[in-house]
Amino acid sequence: NSPRYIANMELAQQFTSIAEGVFPTLLSGMPILDRPSGIYGNNLWLSDNMILIELGTNENSIEDAKRSTKYIARIIA
């Protein structure tokens, strides 16, 4: 793993920790996926301070995903 990948995974863990502290049910047990490369890789080694945030699943609506953005913004701020 590259130094960028490791630092970005740490950033993702910090984001998750803040989210769980401020909005305990927002992530609902969603894991941080550790996929450094390959077909399912998330390119976390390409840039500094980079995380991938996916909103919504097949079990909720677009409106649900859109509503969650205000909470994501508060976590980032």
DSSP file with accessible surface (Angstrom, degrees, kcal/mol):
  #  RESIDUE AA STRUCTURE BP1 BP2  ACC     N-H-->O    O-->H-N    N-H-->O    O-->H-N    TCO  KAPPA ALPHA  PHI   PSI    X-CA   Y-CA   Z-CA
    1    1 A N              0   0  133      0, 0.0    44,-0.0     0, 0.0     0, 0.0   0.000 360.0 360.0 360.0 141.4    0.0    0.0    0.0
    2    2 A S     >  -     0   0   40      1,-0.1     4,-2.2     4,-0.0     5,-0.2  -0.378 360.0-111.7 -78.9 159.4    1.2    3.5   -0.8
    3    3 A P  H  > S+     0   0  111      0, 0.0     4,-2.5     0, 0.0     5,-0.2   0.873 119.6  54.6 -57.8 -36.0    1.6    6.2    1.9
    4    4 A R  H  > S+     0   0  110      2,-0.2     4,-2.7     1,-0.2     5,-0.2   0.917 106.7  50.3 -63.2 -43.9   -1.4    8.1    0.3
    5    5 A Y  H  > S+     0   0    5      2,-0.2     4,-2.4     1,-0.2     5,-0.2   0.944 112.0  47.0 -61.0 -45.8   -3.6    5.0    0.6
    6    6 A I  H  X S+     0   0   79     -4,-2.2     4,-2.1     1,-0.2    -2,-0.2   0.938 113.9  47.3 -63.0 -45.3   -2.7    4.5    4.2
    7    7 A A  H  X S+     0   0   48     -4,-2.5     4,-2.1     1,-0.2    -1,-0.2   0.902 112.5  49.9 -63.6 -39.7   -3.3    8.2    5.0
    8    8 A N  H  X S+     0   0    1     -4,-2.7     4,-2.3     2,-0.2    -1,-0.2   0.858 108.0  52.5 -70.7 -33.5   -6.6    8.2    3.2
    9    9 A M  H  X S+     0   0   20     -4,-2.4     4,-2.2     2,-0.2    -1,-0.2   0.903 108.8  51.1 -65.7 -38.1   -7.8    5.1    5.0
   10   10 A E  H  X S+     0   0  107     -4,-2.1     4,-2.3     2,-0.2    -2,-0.2   0.905 108.9  51.5 -63.6 -39.7   -7.0    6.9    8.2
   11   11 A L  H  X S+     0   0   48     -4,-2.1     4,-2.6     2,-0.2    -2,-0.2   0.920 108.5  50.9 -62.1 -42.5   -9.0    9.9    7.0
   12   12 A A  H  X S+     0   0   14     -4,-2.3     4,-2.4     1,-0.2    -2,-0.2   0.897 109.5  50.6 -62.8 -38.4  -11.9    7.6    6.2
   13   13 A Q  H  X S+     0   0  105     -4,-2.2     4,-2.4     2,-0.2    -1,-0.2   0.893 110.0  49.9 -66.8 -38.1  -11.7    6.1    9.7
   14   14 A Q  H  X S+     0   0  118     -4,-2.3     4,-2.6     2,-0.2     5,-0.2   0.923 110.3  50.4 -63.9 -45.1  -11.7    9.7   11.2
   15   15 A F  H  X S+     0   0   27     -4,-2.6     4,-2.8     1,-0.2    -2,-0.2   0.936 111.7  48.0 -56.8 -47.5  -14.8   10.6    9.1
   16   16 A T  H  X S+     0   0   24     -4,-2.4     4,-2.7     1,-0.2     5,-0.2   0.912 110.6  51.3 -62.1 -42.1  -16.5    7.4   10.4
   17   17 A S  H  X S+     0   0   78     -4,-2.4     4,-1.8     2,-0.2    -1,-0.2   0.923 112.2  46.0 -62.3 -44.5  -15.6    8.1   14.0
   18   18 A I  H  X S+     0   0   82     -4,-2.6     4,-2.6     2,-0.2     5,-0.3   0.941 112.5  51.1 -63.2 -45.9  -17.0   11.7   13.7
   19   19 A A  H  X S+     0   0    0     -4,-2.8     4,-2.9     1,-0.2     7,-0.3   0.917 110.0  48.8 -58.4 -45.0  -20.1   10.5   12.0
   20   20 A E  H  < S+     0   0  101     -4,-2.7    -1,-0.2     1,-0.2    -2,-0.2   0.839 113.7  48.0 -66.5 -31.2  -20.8    7.9   14.7
   21   21 A G  H  < S+     0   0   64     -4,-1.8    -2,-0.2    -5,-0.2    -1,-0.2   0.887 122.7  30.8 -75.2 -38.5  -20.3   10.4   17.4
   22   22 A V  H  < S+     0   0   74     -4,-2.6    -2,-0.2     1,-0.2    -3,-0.2   0.882 137.6  19.1 -88.4 -43.2  -22.5   13.1   15.9
   23   23 A F    >X  -     0   0   33     -4,-2.9     3,-1.8    -5,-0.3     4,-0.6  -0.721  70.0-175.5-130.0  80.3  -25.1   11.0   14.1
   24   24 A P  T 34 S+     0   0   97      0, 0.0     4,-0.2     0, 0.0     3,-0.1   0.746  82.4  40.3 -55.8 -28.2  -25.0    7.5   15.6
   25   25 A T  T 34 S+     0   0  117      1,-0.1    -5,-0.1     2,-0.1    -6,-0.0   0.500  89.5  91.7-100.5  -0.9  -27.5    6.0   13.2
   26   26 A L  T <4 S+     0   0   48     -3,-1.8    -1,-0.1    -7,-0.3    -6,-0.1   0.926  94.9  34.5 -62.3 -47.0  -26.4    7.7   10.0
   27   27 A L  S >< S-     0   0   29     -4,-0.6     3,-1.8    -3,-0.1    -1,-0.2   0.690  88.4-155.5 -84.4 -18.0  -24.0    5.0    8.8
   28   28 A S  T 3  S-     0   0   95      1,-0.3    -3,-0.1    -4,-0.2    -2,-0.1   0.868  71.6 -47.8  45.9  46.1  -26.0    2.1   10.2
   29   29 A G  T 3  S+     0   0   73      1,-0.2    -1,-0.3     0, 0.0    -4,-0.0   0.682  88.2 164.5  75.6  16.1  -23.0   -0.2   10.5
   30   30 A M    <   -     0   0  108     -3,-1.8    -1,-0.2     1,-0.1     2,-0.1  -0.488  31.4-131.5 -68.2 132.5  -21.7    0.5    7.0
   31   31 A P        -     0   0   91      0, 0.0     2,-0.7     0, 0.0    -1,-0.1  -0.383  10.4-114.7 -83.3 160.6  -18.1   -0.7    6.8
   32   32 A I        -     0   0   60     -2,-0.1     2,-0.4     2,-0.0   -23,-0.0  -0.869  38.5-135.4 -86.5 119.5  -15.1    1.1    5.5
   33   33 A L        -     0   0   75     -2,-0.7     2,-1.0     2,-0.1     9,-0.1  -0.678   9.2-152.4 -83.9 130.0  -14.1   -1.0    2.5
   34   34 A D        +     0   0  101     -2,-0.4    -1,-0.1     7,-0.0     7,-0.0  -0.776  40.0 141.3-103.2  86.0  -10.4   -1.8    2.1
   35   35 A R        +     0   0  113     -2,-1.0     7,-1.7     1,-0.1     9,-0.3  -0.761  19.0 174.1-127.8  84.3  -10.0   -2.3   -1.6
   36   36 A P        -     0   0   40      0, 0.0     2,-0.3     0, 0.0     9,-0.3   0.769  62.7 -14.5 -68.6 -25.1   -6.7   -0.7   -2.6
   37   37 A S  S    S+     0   0   81      4,-0.1     3,-0.4     5,-0.1     2,-0.1  -0.934  86.5  69.3-161.5-178.5   -6.6   -1.8   -6.2
   38   38 A G  S >  S-     0   0   61     -2,-0.3     3,-1.8     1,-0.2    -3,-0.0  -0.345  99.1 -36.6  91.4-171.2   -8.1   -4.0   -8.8
   39   39 A I  T 3  S+     0   0  153      1,-0.3    -1,-0.2    -2,-0.1     0, 0.0   0.818 143.9  38.6 -62.0 -30.6  -11.5   -4.0  -10.5
   40   40 A Y  T 3  S+     0   0  165     -3,-0.4    -1,-0.3     2,-0.0    -2,-0.1   0.277  88.9 129.4-102.6  11.3  -13.2   -2.9   -7.2
   41   41 A G    <   -     0   0   20     -3,-1.8    -4,-0.1     1,-0.1    -3,-0.1  -0.255  52.2-147.7 -65.0 152.8  -10.5   -0.6   -6.1
   42   42 A N        -     0   0   34     -7,-1.7    -1,-0.1    -9,-0.1    -5,-0.1   0.205  33.5-119.9-112.0  17.9  -11.4    2.9   -5.0
   43   43 A N    >   +     0   0   76     -8,-0.2     3,-1.7    -7,-0.2     4,-0.3   0.749  56.8 152.5  58.9  29.8   -8.2    4.7   -6.2
   44   44 A L  T 3   +     0   0    5     -9,-0.3   -36,-0.2     1,-0.3     6,-0.2   0.572  65.9  62.1 -70.4  -4.6   -7.3    6.0   -2.7
   45   45 A W  T 3  S+     0   0   87     -9,-0.3    -1,-0.3     1,-0.2   -41,-0.2   0.511  85.8  76.9 -94.8  -3.5   -3.7    6.1   -3.6
   46   46 A L  S <  S+     0   0   96     -3,-1.7     2,-0.3     1,-0.1    -1,-0.2   0.752 102.1  12.0 -82.3 -24.4   -4.1    8.7   -6.4
   47   47 A S  S    S-     0   0   60     -4,-0.3     3,-0.5    -3,-0.2     2,-0.1  -0.988  77.1-101.5-150.8 156.7   -4.4   11.8   -4.3
   48   48 A D  S    S+     0   0   91     -2,-0.3   -44,-0.1     1,-0.2   -43,-0.1  -0.486  98.8  15.3 -77.4 153.5   -4.0   13.2   -0.8
   49   49 A N  S    S+     0   0  135      1,-0.2     2,-0.4   -45,-0.1    -1,-0.2   0.896  90.2 146.8  52.6  51.1   -7.0   13.7    1.5
   50   50 A M        +     0   0   52     -3,-0.5     2,-0.3    -6,-0.2    -1,-0.2  -0.956  18.5 164.1-124.3 129.0   -9.4   11.6   -0.6
   51   51 A I        -     0   0   49     -2,-0.4     2,-0.6   -40,-0.1   -42,-0.1  -0.967  30.8-130.6-134.8 157.0  -12.3    9.4    0.5
   52   52 A L        -     0   0  102     -2,-0.3     2,-0.6     2,-0.0    -2,-0.0  -0.944  20.8-169.7-108.3 121.9  -15.2    8.0   -1.4
   53   53 A I        -     0   0   58     -2,-0.6     2,-0.5     2,-0.0    -2,-0.0  -0.964   3.2-164.3-113.7 118.5  -18.6    8.5    0.1
   54   54 A E        -     0   0  149     -2,-0.6     2,-0.5     2,-0.0    -2,-0.0  -0.891   6.4-153.6-104.3 132.5  -21.4    6.5   -1.4
   55   55 A L        +     0   0   74     -2,-0.5    10,-0.1     2,-0.0    11,-0.1  -0.898  52.0   0.9-108.6 132.2  -25.0    7.6   -0.6
   56   56 A G        -     0   0   36     -2,-0.5     2,-0.3     8,-0.1     6,-0.1   0.057  57.5-138.4  86.1 163.9  -27.9    5.3   -0.7
   57   57 A T    >   -     0   0   70      4,-0.1     3,-1.1     3,-0.0     8,-0.1  -0.798  42.4 -83.3-141.8-173.6  -28.5    1.6   -1.3
   58   58 A N  T 3  S+     0   0  151     -2,-0.3    -2,-0.0     1,-0.2     3,-0.0   0.541 123.3  63.1 -74.7  -3.4  -31.0   -0.5   -3.2
   59   59 A E  T 3  S+     0   0  170      2,-0.1     2,-0.3     0, 0.0    -1,-0.2   0.387 101.4  48.0-104.8   1.5  -33.1   -0.3    0.0
   60   60 A N  S <  S-     0   0   62     -3,-1.1     2,-0.1     3,-0.0    -3,-0.0  -0.871  81.1-103.7-135.1 175.5  -33.8    3.4    0.1
   61   61 A S     >  -     0   0   43     -2,-0.3     4,-2.0     1,-0.1     5,-0.1  -0.441  29.4-109.7 -95.7 168.9  -34.9    6.2   -2.3
   62   62 A I  H  > S+     0   0  112      1,-0.2     4,-2.8     2,-0.2     5,-0.2   0.891 121.1  57.1 -59.8 -39.2  -33.0    8.9   -4.1
   63   63 A E  H  > S+     0   0  110      1,-0.2     4,-2.5     2,-0.2    -1,-0.2   0.896 104.2  51.6 -61.5 -40.5  -34.8   11.4   -1.8
   64   64 A D  H  > S+     0   0   61      2,-0.2     4,-1.5     1,-0.2    -1,-0.2   0.932 111.0  47.9 -59.9 -45.4  -33.3    9.5    1.3
   65   65 A A  H  X S+     0   0   15     -4,-2.0     4,-0.6     1,-0.2    -2,-0.2   0.922 111.7  49.6 -63.3 -43.0  -29.9    9.8   -0.2
   66   66 A K  H >< S+     0   0  137     -4,-2.8     3,-1.1     1,-0.2     4,-0.4   0.896 107.9  53.9 -63.2 -40.9  -30.3   13.5   -1.0
   67   67 A R  H >< S+     0   0  138     -4,-2.5     3,-0.8     1,-0.2     4,-0.5   0.832 101.3  60.6 -63.2 -30.1  -31.6   14.2    2.6
   68   68 A S  H >X S+     0   0   21     -4,-1.5     4,-2.1     1,-0.2     3,-0.6   0.732  84.9  79.4 -71.5 -17.4  -28.4   12.5    4.0
   69   69 A T  H <X S+     0   0   71     -3,-1.1     4,-2.6    -4,-0.6    -1,-0.2   0.840  86.0  57.7 -63.3 -32.1  -26.2   15.1    2.3
   70   70 A K  H <> S+     0   0  123     -3,-0.8     4,-1.5    -4,-0.4    -1,-0.2   0.876 109.0  46.5 -66.5 -32.1  -26.9   17.8    4.9
   71   71 A Y  H <> S+     0   0   85     -3,-0.6     4,-2.0    -4,-0.5    -2,-0.2   0.904 111.0  51.0 -74.2 -40.6  -25.5   15.4    7.6
   72   72 A I  H  X S+     0   0   20     -4,-2.1     4,-2.4     1,-0.2    -2,-0.2   0.918 108.4  53.4 -60.2 -43.4  -22.5   14.5    5.5
   73   73 A A  H  X S+     0   0   56     -4,-2.6     4,-2.6     1,-0.2    -1,-0.2   0.901 107.5  50.6 -60.9 -40.5  -21.8   18.2    5.0
   74   74 A R  H  < S+     0   0  166     -4,-1.5    -1,-0.2     2,-0.2    -2,-0.2   0.885 109.8  50.4 -65.5 -36.9  -21.9   18.7    8.8
   75   75 A I  H  < S+     0   0   11     -4,-2.0    -2,-0.2     2,-0.2    -1,-0.2   0.932 112.8  45.9 -66.0 -43.1  -19.5   15.9    9.4
   76   76 A I  H  <        0   0  114     -4,-2.4    -2,-0.2     1,-0.2    -1,-0.2   0.906 360.0 360.0 -66.4 -40.4  -17.0   17.2    6.8
   77   77 A A     <        0   0  119     -4,-2.6    -1,-0.2    -5,-0.2    -2,-0.2   0.863 360.0 360.0 -65.9 360.0  -17.3   20.8    8.1
